[in-house]
Amino acid sequence: MPLPAEVWGTMLFVVVAFWGVAGWALVRTLRQEDRKVELVETNRNDRIDTYSPEALSDLRRWVERNPDDPYAPDATAKYNACVETLRATDAHFYDWSDEEIARLETL
């Protein structure tokens, strides 16, 4: 018994939608990675910021709220490394303003 046209249409839509979304995600990711490589190559210290402003703020809050956690020293080191990188580099991957960078303090 052959499948109705609606089933074929739905299957075709699902295949096109899947490959369309997958292709878009691949292109977007590759463009981001190209930008990161370009930033690393142009920065004299081969360093790049590792956290967005919101993520770095979340990391700082977590460290301050969990000082006795076994991962706190590692998280503190990562936070401080990102702050130092932001201060040492002129070009950033994430959207950091000069005012935001100036307000940052190491832990």
N, C-alpha and C positions, 0 to 999 in steps of 0.2 A: 504494500500500500504506500503510495508516494506521500511525501510530507506536504502539507498545505503551504501556500505561498507565504502566509504570515510567519510560519516557523522559519522558512528560509530567510525571510526578511529580518527577523529577529536575530538569527545566527550571524548574518552578514553584518548587521549593526554592531553586535557584540564584538566581533572580530575587528572591525574597523575602529571602534571606540577603544578597545584594548591596545591595539598597536599605535593608535594616535596618541593616547595618553603616555604610553611607554616611550614613544619616540620623542615627545615633548619633554619628558622628564630627563631623558638621556642628553638631549641637546642642552637643556638648561644646566645640568650638572657639569657637562664638559666645558661650557662657557665659564662657569664659576671657577672650575679648576684651572682653566687657562688664565683667568684673572689672578688667581692666587700665585701661579708660577711666575707671571709677569711681575707681581709685587715682590716676590722673593728675589728675583733676579735683579730688580732695580734697587732694592734696599741694600745698603752697603754692609749690613750685618747679617744678611740672609735670614731675617726674622720677619714674622708676620703676626698680627694680632690674632689671638685664638678664640676670643669671646666677643660677642656682641655686647653693647652697653647693658641690655637687659639681663643677659646671661651672666655677665661679670657681677652685676648688682645682686643677682640671685645667689651666686657663689659666695660673695662676701657675707650676705645674710645667713647663709647656711653655716659658714665657718664661725660666725659670731654666736649663733644659737647652739652649735654643737662643738664646743671647744674640747670636750673629752672624747669625742669620737675617734676611733683608730685611724680614720681617713683624713682627719682634720689637718695634720701636718702636710700631707700631700696636697690637699686642696688649698692650703695657705700658700704653699710654694708655687702652685699653678697660678693663683691669683696674683701674687707678687711678680711672677715672670711676665704675665700679661700686662700689668701696669708698667713695668720697666720697658717692655717692648713698645707700648704705646708712646711712651716718652722719648724713646730713642729713634723712632721711625717717623718719617714725614707722610708717607702714604699708608692708608689703612684699608683693609678689606671691608670692614663693617663701617657704618656711618657714625663715626665719632666726631664730635665737635671739639674745638680747642678748649672750650670752657669745661666740657665734661672731663677731658684728660687732665686739665689743671686741677680739678676738684678731687681726683683720685689720690688715695693715700695707700701706702703699703701696709700690710698687717704685721 
